[in-house]
Amino acid sequence: MSRTMTQDAGNVVPLAQLRGTSPMQQDVELQGRLRELRSKLLTLGALLPSNRPILYLDYPLHLNVGDLCLQLGAEQLFSDLGLRVIGRASMFNGAPLLRRRFDPSVTIVLHAGGNLGDLWPGHQDFREAVVAAFPGNRIVVLPQSLHFADRQGFEACMARWVRHPDLHLVLRDRLSYERVAEHLGERAYLAPDLAHGLYERAPFGERAERSGKGTMRLVRQDVEALVLPDHTAAADRHFDWAQIYTSADRRAYALLRRLHRLDSRLPVSLPIYAAWRRFAERAVARGSDHLCRFAEVDSDRLHGMLMSLLLHRRVRWRESRTGKTSAYVSTWLLDLPGSTLSQSRRAG
């Protein structure tokens, strides 16, 4: 797959061919590939051995269902690897932990996703603060996509991180990995997105057997959108994650955000993570239920695509502004058997 592909989100063309196999054979092959991707995540046990406790930082505290799916995927990974989590914090209540000192046996684990770089500066600033605060602990950044619009900013970040003696950065696509490996060498790793760890597990397992009808267009409407949809043309056919939330959900979310900020100012920690994890579980389940209504999902959200695959939906993908979707597909999902996975291509 060309590294320069894909800026025209309006041109969706077939990628994978069915190769003459029967639908049943295709489904068996697809399930096998998804299980392989799930098993690849367990290789992270080499960085996260079960005899070392972990501190999990920068979990997502926002309403993006894809990021909440990653949070559940991280917790599934910790469970699969038999890890003991001694603390958790988001960037909104993590500052007090950065002032503490932890035994060198404790590994600091930073959340996964697509915010490694300068597009989402709040998360990057918090990540930088974590790296600076724990020079004597192993730091593992879970699978990320890299996007620095500023080349000098990327070089400066790598120069700081390479000075940490035990920092390990996991990338979820080969292009990101190659850029980072030039600086971190053997401390750069390649692994699939954490969402794959949820395949055949809640909330995706039983829902994958449901049948759906028609095609749903899942479109992002944030800074990563390459092309915003014309909602006036077919408003009933466009969907984004924000639409699954009720007014009660938003009130609960606002309360949890306030509690997280309060937690950062109190001398003792509030027991708020359990409530936020339940919120995340409900949100991901509701998003999955919506995807299950359709036979095919056409999405420019990476996790719209990945969650749909976990639910055995046919998938089409369109590029986002950062190019992370094409990079991910070229690394892990080329020739996905039995699918109608599709790509956008740049004209010319």
RABELSUL-V300242 format. One record per residue. N is the residue number from 1. RES is the residue in one small letter. PHI is phi in radians with two decimals (NA if undefined). Layout:
n = (N,N)
res = (RES,RES)
phi = (PHI,PHI)
This chain:
n = (1,2,3,4,5,6,7,8,9,10,11,12,13,14,15,16,17,18,19,20,21,22,23,24,25,26,27,28,29,30,31,32,33,34,35,36,37,38,39,40,41,42,43,44,45,46,47,48,49,50,51,52,53,54,55,56,57,58,59,60,61,62,63,64,65,66,67,68,69,70,71,72,73,74,75,76,77,78,79,80,81,82,83,84,85,86,87,88,89,90,91,92,93,94,95,96,97,98,99,100,101,102,103,104,105,106,107,108,109,110,111,112,113,114,115,116,117,118,119,120,121,122,123,124,125,126,127,128,129,130,131,132,133,134,135,136,137,138,139,140,141,142,143,144,145,146,147,148,149,150,151,152,153,154,155,156,157,158,159,160,161,162,163,164,165,166,167,168,169,170,171,172,173,174,175,176,177,178,179,180,181,182,183,184,185,186,187,188,189,190,191,192,193,194,195,196,197,198,199,200,201,202,203,204,205,206,207,208,209,210,211,212,213,214,215,216,217,218,219,220,221,222,223,224,225,226,227,228,229,230,231,232,233,234,235,236,237,238,239,240,241,242,243,244,245,246,247,248,249,250,251,252,253,254,255,256,257,258,259,260,261,262,263,264,265,266,267,268,269,270,271,272,273,274,275,276,277,278,279,280,281,282,283,284,285,286,287,288,289,290,291,292,293,294,295,296,297,298,299,300,301,302,303,304,305,306,307,308,309,310,311,312,313,314,315,316,317,318,319,320,321,322,323,324,325,326,327,328,329,330,331,332,333,334,335,336,337,338,339,340,341,342,343,344,345,346,347,348)
res = (m,s,r,t,m,t,q,d,a,g,n,v,v,p,l,a,q,l,r,g,t,s,p,m,q,q,d,v,e,l,q,g,r,l,r,e,l,r,s,k,l,l,t,l,g,a,l,l,p,s,n,r,p,i,l,y,l,d,y,p,l,h,l,n,v,g,d,l,c,l,q,l,g,a,e,q,l,f,s,d,l,g,l,r,v,i,g,r,a,s,m,f,n,g,a,p,l,l,r,r,r,f,d,p,s,v,t,i,v,l,h,a,g,g,n,l,g,d,l,w,p,g,h,q,d,f,r,e,a,v,v,a,a,f,p,g,n,r,i,v,v,l,p,q,s,l,h,f,a,d,r,q,g,f,e,a,c,m,a,r,w,v,r,h,p,d,l,h,l,v,l,r,d,r,l,s,y,e,r,v,a,e,h,l,g,e,r,a,y,l,a,p,d,l,a,h,g,l,y,e,r,a,p,f,g,e,r,a,e,r,s,g,k,g,t,m,r,l,v,r,q,d,v,e,a,l,v,l,p,d,h,t,a,a,a,d,r,h,f,d,w,a,q,i,y,t,s,a,d,r,r,a,y,a,l,l,r,r,l,h,r,l,d,s,r,l,p,v,s,l,p,i,y,a,a,w,r,r,f,a,e,r,a,v,a,r,g,s,d,h,l,c,r,f,a,e,v,d,s,d,r,l,h,g,m,l,m,s,l,l,l,h,r,r,v,r,w,r,e,s,r,t,g,k,t,s,a,y,v,s,t,w,l,l,d,l,p,g,s,t,l,s,q,s,r,r,a,g)
phi = (NA,-1.19,-1.27,-1.67,-1.25,1.36,-2.21,-1.60,-1.34,-1.55,-1.90,-1.82,-2.24,-1.10,-2.02,-1.57,-1.80,-1.44,1.03,1.32,-1.42,-1.31,-0.95,-1.16,-1.11,-1.06,-1.14,-1.10,-1.14,-1.07,-1.08,-1.09,-1.13,-1.17,-1.20,-1.07,-1.11,-1.09,-1.20,-1.09,-1.14,-1.20,-1.18,-1.18,-1.05,-1.17,-1.57,-2.16,-1.18,-1.21,-1.53,-2.07,-1.16,-2.21,-2.03,-1.73,-2.11,1.25,-1.10,-1.28,-2.13,-2.69,-1.72,-1.35,-1.08,-1.08,-1.18,-1.20,-1.09,-1.11,-1.06,-1.14,-1.14,-1.13,-1.11,-1.14,-1.08,-1.03,-1.17,-1.07,-1.56,1.18,-1.52,-1.74,-1.63,-1.65,-3.05,-2.47,-2.75,-1.60,-1.26,-1.48,-2.29,-1.58,-0.99,-1.03,-1.17,-1.24,-1.61,-1.61,-2.02,-2.01,-0.94,-1.02,-1.29,-1.40,-1.70,-1.56,-1.93,-1.72,-1.06,-1.55,2.40,-2.17,-1.98,-1.46,2.52,-1.83,-1.35,-2.13,-1.12,-1.04,-1.19,-1.17,-1.09,-1.16,-1.08,-1.08,-1.12,-1.13,-1.05,-1.24,-1.39,-2.22,-1.22,-1.78,-2.06,-1.14,-2.12,-2.12,-1.65,-1.19,-0.85,-2.23,-1.75,-1.77,-2.64,-2.02,-1.23,-1.73,-1.06,-1.14,-1.09,-1.12,-1.08,-1.16,-1.07,-1.12,-1.12,-1.23,-1.26,-1.19,-1.32,-1.27,-1.29,-2.47,-1.74,-2.26,-2.03,-1.74,-1.90,-1.83,-2.53,-1.21,-1.11,-1.10,-1.05,-1.11,-1.15,-1.27,-1.08,-1.07,-1.86,-1.61,1.05,-1.29,-1.63,-1.85,-2.38,-2.09,-2.66,-1.21,-1.10,-1.13,-1.03,-1.10,-1.18,-1.66,-1.08,1.17,-2.13,-1.06,-1.66,-1.68,-0.92,-1.24,-1.22,-1.11,-1.49,-1.34,-1.72,-2.32,-2.33,1.32,-2.07,-1.98,-1.73,-1.71,-2.20,-1.45,-2.35,-2.33,-1.15,-1.59,-1.21,-1.42,-2.41,-1.35,-1.30,-1.54,-1.20,-1.29,-1.29,-2.68,-1.06,-1.34,-1.81,-1.79,-2.58,-2.43,-0.96,-1.02,-1.31,-1.44,-1.57,-1.60,-1.10,-1.15,-1.05,-1.21,-1.17,-1.11,-1.12,-1.06,-1.12,-1.16,-1.10,-1.11,-1.16,-1.13,-1.17,-1.11,-1.01,-1.25,-1.88,-1.62,-1.28,-2.18,-1.40,-1.44,-1.42,-1.86,-1.14,-1.04,-1.17,-1.17,-1.14,-1.10,-1.06,-1.08,-1.08,-1.15,-1.14,-1.16,-1.11,-1.20,-1.09,-1.13,-1.04,-1.18,-1.06,-1.17,-1.22,-2.08,-1.46,-2.39,-2.12,-1.93,-2.46,-1.78,-1.68,-0.99,-1.39,-1.10,-1.21,-1.17,-1.09,-1.13,-1.11,-1.08,-1.68,1.07,-1.47,-1.22,-2.29,-2.14,-2.18,-2.21,-1.32,-1.75,-1.07,-1.49,1.37,-1.25,-1.25,-1.10,-1.12,-1.22,-1.05,-1.15,-1.45,-2.15,-2.12,-1.10,0.95,-1.07,-1.17,1.30,-1.81,-2.03,-0.99,-2.37,-2.35,-1.74,-2.21,-1.31,-1.06,1.44)
